[in-house]
């Protein structure tokens, strides 16, 4: 008779988590069946090693549990309701009406700035009305609606907004773009919003407050804490200290500060994580030592729960708080906890409550870091016995967490912080001081704001030292190395090697051999790719058209308006230097990203198209870059490696791009007239393989004149009449706002980054 043991429960919990992970793959259920079949067969007919595992029936049940987990994730994936506001987008397109709408609803989250300087928040929709410039059509579409909107607003418009307010806002309604890399969807805006029950966005421009809502709530506590720290330390330093208490998701941290923490491997310091809960719990238990045991543990539990509330219940904070509460329960009962079993139980319980957290980066990295601390910190510390004991633990803890997090981090971000371990060791003391001091000043500030600000003022020097330290380390040579996003097979093999060292004493003694194999597994594909690759990618940005050309002769980047998207793409591709940066115009609004890009990825040469229309802000940015600059001559080709750029017209720009044996024609038309088409009609231009177009007004006449073989359109959507014309003429076309990034290969083929599974639901 089959009896259930503790090992069976552990196996089934692992199976549930595995099923959730496999649900991220298009054919995940097939992977579950294959893995379950291998384990079942191995246990039933395998050798002595397999006999140590649970019974074969348990593996059969585990396979069923994993399959149920796959189905469970699919069932819990949010879908738009019948009356969801997102359905309005295709209706407006079908009626050929502008996507300008007036929406009423309640603010659900605290507005925080994005990299463009606009405020972003979620709005619960109640009513809508289409706003048309044609009077006869005004109000044709209006009524009640449901769902949420991802809203962005100019900073001055949203300065007085807070959760629970009822507002009326006008702007452009759109569907988020489906993009991201092929395995992980960390940068897929559509998918990330879908997981938060949001299927449409609103680029707002004007807001009217209809009802002030409630002045109380957790948002008000967070706001007071931020204000207390800002009054004592200033906005910049105060935001850093507030993040130690609230987490980066609830605080408007300057993006250059956030980026500098990431460059040195200290992103966890600005997130609500186990690092903060461990410090807070240790301090509370130490300060309450004279009190009875029940009071000590009760106060510790209260502080942990309050920390989770302040952080906005981020998955990483929930995990950390639950681990802390489990440790307190074990202390109360006088038992020695089993941290691995507790971690597994918490992960399973959290995914049962919300299986969509399996896609949350904070959830993934938090559990991997904790697992690394549990199973690897002590073995690493034992091997560092030649160091003094305090320093030994100071090195072992971040090293253990880093080893377990690194494969997944490389797969998502593609960046290796070279001095990450050193930064964690040196910054440990000021981080502890700021976490404790920030929490104390926050608690005092909730009751007596001037007192909290006075305590926060005492943290000025440690905060200044921490930021100086991070910026200094981040400027060291080779502070970060972009290795490119790892493939899923590389990630699986790397974690297999880590688990082999953890579980096998024999291989633990040969850790250096496995370490060498793991490094080779990462570096060899990276080196081969950098020395053989020749491709060009039009990024999925429509505000400023951006092209990245990768070749042995050097990386070429055309336009840098979207610094965040571009730097993320370069990191995922393993690009550590821009050899030639080209600006197709000289307007700061279109080219402002170069300054942030150069701060992260060095630029060797900068060129722009000669034109009289350059504003003072652009010239100031060009001076601050301190990069060799050369304007492209008119009608004279300039070459780097296999890439040749020729300026045919300067303002607005028309360029020819020769890549190997393929020729592109880039036509920018920022105005609403047909000046570019008229100019091309009287100028002899060889028909290109690819027409890359960016502008306002597009007519079939342009294609009749240029005669391209294929077309890439850097815009959000295409007029149905133009789409019909291109289909009739059998000209392949890609609209980057809908298809995502478009990639050209050396053989002349074009391929769009198609949406991932479940991404086409809206």
N, C-alpha and C positions, 0 to 999 in steps of 0.2 A: 504494500500500500504506500502511495506517495505521500510523504509528510513535508510540511512547510518548515523550513529552517531560516535562521537569520541570514545565511548565505543566499538563500533563494530571494528573500526580500531585497537584499542589496543588488542582486543580479537584475531583478525586475525594475528597480529604481534606475539602474544604469540603462536598462533597455528603454525606459520611458524617455530619458534624456536623449539617448541616441536617436530614437524615433523623431523627437523634436528637431534634432540637428539635421537628420536626413530629409525632413520636410522642406528644407531650404533648397533641395535639389529637384530638378524637373522630374526625374524618375526615381525619387527617393524611396518609394515603396519597393521597387525592384532591388535597390541596394540593401534594404532591410531583409528581404527574403533571401538574398544571396549570402549576407553575413550570418543570418540565423541558420541557414542550411549548413554552412561551413562549421559553425560552432556545434550544432546538433550532431552532425555526422562525426566530428572529431571527438566529441564526448562519448558517443556510443561505440565507435569503432577505433578510437585513438589509442595511444600508448599510455605509459605511466603518468606523463605530465598531465594528460587530459583527465585522468582519474581523480585528480585533486579537485577538479571543478565540480559544481553542483550536478545533479542528475540530468540525464538527457531530456526528461520530461520538463524540467525547469527551463531548459533552453527553448523548448517548443513554446512554453507559455511566454517566455521573454520575447520571442519573435512576435507573438500575437500582441503583446503589450506595446512593442515598438510600432507595429502597424496601426494600432489604435491611436498611438500618439501622433502619427502622421496625419491620420484622418481628423483627429482632434484639433490640430493646428489649422488645417484647412477649414474646418467648421467654424473656428473662432476668428478666422481672418475677417476683418470688417468689410461689409458690402454697403454701397449706398442705398438708402431707403427709397421708397417709391416717390416721396416728395422731397428728396434731397436736392439742395441747391445746385449740385454739380450737374444735374440733368438740364439745367437752363443753358449751359454752354452749347451743346449740339443744337438745341432749339433755336438759339439766336443765329447760329451758323446756317441752319436750314432756311431761316427766314431772311438771311442776308442782312441782319441787323447788327449794329455795332455792339461789342460786348461791354458797353458802359452801363452800369447798373447802380441803383440806390438800394442799400440793404439796411434793414433794421435788425438788431439783435443785442445780446448781452456779451460783454467782455468776459472771457473765461480764464485768461492767464495774464500775468503781469507783462506789459510791453517791455521788450528788451531790444537793444540795437543790433542790427546785422552789420556785415562788413561794408555795405553801401551807405551806412549812416542812417538808414530808415529803421523805424521801430516795427517789431514783428510780434504778433500775438494771435490767439485763437478767438474766434467770434462764434457764439451760438446763434444761428440764424432764426429769425421769426417771420420776416416779410421781405419782399423784394419788389423792385420796379425797374423795368428797362428804360434807359434814358436815350432817346434818339434825337439826332439833330434835325430830323424831319418832323414838323409839328403833327402831321397826320398819323405818324407812327408812335408818337409819344404815349407811353402808358399802355401799349398794345399787350405787353407781357407784364403782369403784376399779380400779386397774390401772396398767400402764405407759403412758407417753405420750412424745411427742417435741415438738420445737419450742421456741420461746422465749416468755417472758412479760415484759411491761413491768410492773415491780413498783414500787409506791410504799409506803413504810413510815413510821410515826412516827420522828422523828429519834432518839429514845432507843432504839428497837428495833434500828435499823440502824447504830448508832454503831461497832460492832466488826466490821462486815462488810467483806470485801475479795474481789477476784477469786480464783477457784479453790476457795473454800470450798464445802462441801456443806451445804445447810441444809434445814430443814423450815419451811414458812411457811403460815399460815392467813389467809384473807381472802375477799373477794368477787371472783369471776371475772366478767369482762365483755368485750364486744367494743368496741374503740375506736370513737368516733363519727366518721362521715364528714362533714366540714365544710370550710370554706375558701371563698375567693372564686371567682368564675366562671372566671377565666382561669388564675391561678396557685394552686398548692395548698400554699403555704408553711405555712399554719396548719391543714392537714388532718391531724389526729393519726393517723387510720387509715392514710392513704396514707404518711405518714412512717414509721410503724412497719412497714408492709408492705415498704417498701424495705429495711428492716433485718431481713427474714425473721421478723417478729413479727406475730401475728394476734390476740392477746388480751392483756388486761391483768389485773392482780391488785392490788386495793386491800387490801394486807396489814395485819394488826393485831398479829400475834404471830409471832416467829421463834425457831427453835431451831437452834443450830449443831451439825451432826452430825460434820463433819470439817473441821479447820482448813485443809486444803489446803497448797499450797506457799507458803512465806514469801518466795519470790523471783519476780521478774518485772519487766516494765517498770512495772507499777502500783506496785511497791515503790519504784522509783527516783523516780517522780513524787511519791509520798507523802513521801519523804524531802526532796525539793526544796521541797515546800510547807511542810513542818515547819521546814526551815532558814530559809526566808524569814519564816515566822510568828514564830519565836523572835527573829529580829533586828528585825522591823518591826511585830509585832503581826498579828492575824488580818486586819484590813481592808487595811492597806498591803501586808502580805505576799502576800495573794491577788492584788493588782494586779501586783506584780513577778513573781510566779509565772506569771501569764498571759502576760507578755512572753516567757517561756521555753517554756511548755507549751501555750499557747493556752487560750481560755476554755472549750473543751469538756472540759478535764481539770481545771479548777480551780473551786472553789466561790466564785465572786466574788459579793459582795452585790448583789442585784438593783437596788438604788437606784444603786450605782456603775455597773453595766452600763447602766442606763437613762440616766444622765447622760452617759456616753460616746456613746451613740447619739444623744442630743439635739443634740450639737455635731458630729456627723459623724466621730467618732473610733472607731467600732466596730472598724475594722481593727487598731487598736492592741492590742486584747485578743484578737485571733485570730492563729493561727499562719499568717503570710502572707509574701509576698515582701519586705515592709518589714523584717521581722526577719532573714530569711536574707541579704538584701543587706548589712545592718549587720554581722552576724556574719562573713560571708565577707570583707568589707572589713577588719575588725579583725584577723582571723586572718592574712590576706595581709600586712597592715602589720606585725604583730608578728613574723612569721617571715621578714622580708625578708633577714636575714643567712644563712638556711639555703639549701641547694641548691633549685633550682626544683622537682624532683620531690617533695622533702619538703614544700615550701610548699603545692603543689597537692594533695598527698595528705592533709595535715592539713586543708586547706579542705574537701575532699570528705568526710573523716571527720566533721567538725563538722556539715556539712549532713545527712548520713545520720543522725547521732545526734539532730539536731534533729527530723527526721521521725519517728524512733522515739518520742521524748519526747512529741510532739504527738498520738500515737495514730493516725498516718497519716491525718490529715484531708486531704480532697482539695485544699484550698487550700495546705496545707503540701507535699504531694507535688508539686504544680505548681511551687511556688517552688523546691523542692530540685532538681527535674529541670532547671529553667531554669539554676540555679546550676551544676549539674554539666555542663550543655552548654557554659556559658561557660568553665568550667575546661578542658574538652576542647579547645575552640578555642584557648585560651591555650597549652596544651601543644603543640599542633600548629602554633602560630605562624600561625594563620589568623584572619581577621576573620569572626566569626560573622554569620549572617543571622537576627536575632532573630525576625522575622515567621515565617519558615519553621520555625524551631525551636519557636516557640509553637504553630504549627499542628500540627506533628508530635507534640508532647507532648499536646495536646488530643485528637488522634485516637487516639494510643496509650492514653491513659487511658480513653477511652470504649470502645475495643475491649476493654480489660481489664474495665471495669465501666460499661456504658452507663447504668446507673441514676444515675450521678453527674450526669447532665444535669439532674436535678431538685434537686440539692444547691445551696442558695443560695450557700454559700461557693465552690463550684466556679465557678458562673456569674459572681459578682462578681469573683473573683480573676482570671479570664481577661480579663474586660472591662477591669479596671483596668490589667492588664499591657499589653493591646493599646493602651489609651489612652496609656500611658507611651511605648511604642515609636513610635507614629505621630504623636502630637500634642504631646509634651513639648517637643521641639526647635522646631517651628514657633511654639508659643506663646512660648517663651523668646526667639526671634528678634524677635517683635513687642513684647517687653518690654525692648528694648535701651536704653530710657531709664532703667532701673533699674540699680543696681550689680549686677555679675555674681553674687555669692553670693545676693543677695536675689532676683534674676531666676530662678535655678534653684529657690529655695525656694518661689516662687509657681507656677512652671510645672508642677512635678511633681504637686502635689496637684490643681491645676486640670485638668490633662489627665486624671488618673484619675477625677476627679469628673464631668467631662463625659460620659465613656463609661459610667460606672456609673449616673448619675442616672436615665435613663429606666426601666431595670429596677428600680432601687430604689424609684422612685415607683409602679411597677406593683405591687410586692409590699407595701411598707409605707405608701405614700401620704403620706410625710412629707418635707418639705424643710428640712434644717438651714440656716437663713439665714446663720449665722456659721461654717459648716463650713470654708470656705477660711481664714478668719482663725485659727480654732482649730488647724488643721493647721500653719499657719506658726509660730504662737507655741509650740505644744507640741512642735515637731520636736526641739529640743535636749534637753529632759528625757526624751522618749521614747527617743532614741538612747542617752542616758546610762543609763536604766533597763534597756534591752534588753541593753547590754553588761555593765553591772554585775550584772544579774540572772543572766546566763548564767555569768559568772565565779564569783559566789557559789554558784550551783548546782553547778558542777563541783567547786569546793573542798569544798562541803558534802557531796557524795557520798562523799568520802574522809575529810574531817575536819569533821563537822557544826558544832562550835563556831567553827571558822575561817570557814566559809561564813556563819554567822549574824553574825559580826563584820563581814564585808564587806558583808552586806545592811544592817546598821545604818547604814553610811555613806550608804545611799540614802534615808534617812528624809526628809531635807529636800527632795530632788528629787521624791519621791513625794507629799509633802504639798503642795508647790507645784503639781504637776500636777493633783491632785484639787481643790485650791482654784481653780485656773484654769478647769477644766472646769465646776465647779459655778457659778462666777461667770458665765461666758459663757452657761451654760444658763439662768440667771435673768434675762438681759437681755430687754427687751421684744421680743416676736416672735421668740424664739430658734428656734422651729420653727413651720412653717406646714403644716397638714394640707390637702393638695390633693386627696385622694381617690385611690383606686387607678385607674391609667390602664387603658384598654381595650387589647386586643391591637393594634387598628388604630393607635391613637396611638403605641404603642411601636414598631411597624414603621416608621411615618412618621418618628418622631424619629431612629431609627437610620439611616434612609435619608438624612436631612438631614446627620447627622454624617459618614456615609460620602461624601456628595457633597462636603463641604468637604475631606475627606481626599484623595479621588482626583481631583478636578477643580480644576486651577489657576484656571480661570475663576471657578468658584463660590467658591473660597477667597478671592478678592479681594472677594467679596460676602457674606462670612460674617455680617455684621451683619444683612443682609436675611433670611438663613436663620434666624439666631438669633431675630429678631423673630417670624418665622412659627412657630417651635417654641414660643416662650413663649405666643403666641396660641393655638396648638393645645392647650396645657395649661390656660390660664386661662379662655378663653371657655366651654368646657363646664363648668368648675368654677363659674363665676359664674352661668351659666344654671341649673345644677342647684340651687344654693343659694337662688335666688330663685323657683323654680317648684315645687320638690319638696314633696310632702306624703305622707309614708308613715310607717308604724310597723313596727318589727322586734322580734320576740321572739328574743333571742339563744339560741344553742344551749348554754345552761347549765342544769343541773337542780338544782344545789346551792342557788342563789339565783335565782329568776325575775327576768329583766332585760328591760326594754322600752325601746327608744329611739324617740322620736317626732321626726321631722324636719319642720319647717314654717317658713314665712317669719317667723312671729312669734317663733321661738326654739326651740332644741332642749330637749326634755324627756326626762329619763332616770329610770326607776323602778328602784331597787335597784342597788347597786354592789358586790356581793360578789366578783365575779370581775374584779379590776382589770385583769389582763393581757388577757383576752378583750375586755373593754369598750373599753379604750384602743386596742387594735388595730383593733376595728371602727370606732370614731370616726375614727381616722386614715384608714382605707380609704374612709370616706364623706366625708372632707374637712370634718370638724366640728372647729372650733378652740375652741369654748366651749360649756359646758353652762349654758343659761339658767335651767333649773329642775331641780334634783335632788330626787327624792322617795324616801324610805325607807318601805317598807310595815310595818316593825317597828322596834324600838329595841334590838335585840340586836347586840352587837359582832361576834359570830360570823357573823352574816348581812350586816352592813354595813361590815365592816372595810376594804373596798377603797376607800372614798371618800377616805381620806387620800392614797393613792398616785395616785388618779385626779386629785385636785385639784393635786398636784404637777406633773402633766404637762399637764392640760387644765383651765383655770380654771372654777370654779363660781360663778355669780352669786347664786343663791338656793337655799337648802336647806330642805326641808320634810319633816316626818315625821308619822306617824299617832299621835295622842295615846294613850298607854297607860301603865299603871303599871309595866309590866315593862321597865324599862331598866336595864342593868347599868352599873357604874362605868366600865368600859372604853369603852362607847359614849359616855357623857357626856364622858369625856376626849377621845375622838376628835372629838366635836362642837365642843368648845372649841378644839382645835388647828386645826380647819379655818379659823377666823376668817372665816366666811362668814355673811351675814345669814340668820337662822334663824327659821322660823315654823311652828308646828304646824298641821296642817290641822284646821279646825273640823268638828265632827260634823254631818253632813247639810246642810252649806252648801257649795255649789260654789265652787271656786277656779279661775280661768281664766288661761291664757296663750295669746294668739293664738286659734287654733281648737281648743285643747285645754282641756277642762274636767274636773276631778277632784272627785269627791264621796265622802266617807267615810261609808259606811252603818253599818259596825261597826268598832270599833277593835282589839279583841284577842280572837281573831285577826282580821286585816284583811279587810274586804270593801269594795271600791271600785267605783265606776262611772267609766268613762272615756269621755267624749264627744269624738269626733274628727270634726269636720265634722258630717255627718248620720249617722254610725255610732256605735253605743253598745256598749261592752265592759263586761263584769262580771268583775272580778278577785276570785277567792275563794282565800284561803290557809287551809290546814288542816294546820298542822304537827303536830298531835296525831293519835292513832290512833282518835279517836272521831268521831261523826257530828254534833258540835255545830253546825257550820256549816249542814249540811243542815236540821237541826231549826229553826235560827234563820230560815233562808230560808222554811221552810214556813209560818211565821206572820207573815212580813213581806212586804208587797206590793212586788214588784220587777218592773219592766217587762221582758219577755223581750228579752234582748240579741241583737245580731247575732253577737257573739263572746263565748263563755265562756272566760276564761283561768283555768285552775285549777292550783294547786300545793299538794300535800299528801301525806298518807300513805294515807288510806283513801278510796276512791271507790266509790260505788254507783250503780246506775241511777236510784235515787230522786232524786238531785240533778238529773239531766237532766229528769225528769218535773216537778219543781218549777220549775226555771228556764226550761225550754223554749228553749234557745239554737238559733240557726240553724247555727252551727259552733262547734267546740271546739278550743282549743289547750291541750295538757297539758304542763306543765314537769316532766317526769319521764323516766326512762331507758327504761322500757317500759310497756306497757299490758296489764292482765290480759285474757286471751283472751275471758272472759265479757263484759267491758265493751266490748271491740272488736266483738264479735258484736252486742251490743245497739245500738251506734251505727250499725253497718252496716244492721241491720234497720230502724231508724228513719230511715235515709238522712240522718244528720247527719254532714257532713264533719268529720274530726278530724285533728289533727297532733300527734304525739308528738315533742317537740324532741330527745329523746335519740336518736331514730332518724332523724328527717327533717332535723335540723340547724336552722338559723335559719328562722323563719316570718315572712314579710313581708306586711303589709297595705298596699294601695294606696288612693288616694283614691276610686276607683270601688267600693270595698267588697270587692274580690277578695283572696283569701289564696293565697299561693304559698310552698311550702317550697323551701329550697335543696337540690335533689336532689343525691345523690352524683355525682361526676365519673366519667368512664370509668375502668375498672379499679378503682374504689373499692368496688364491690359484690362483690368476690371472696370475702369471708368472711362 
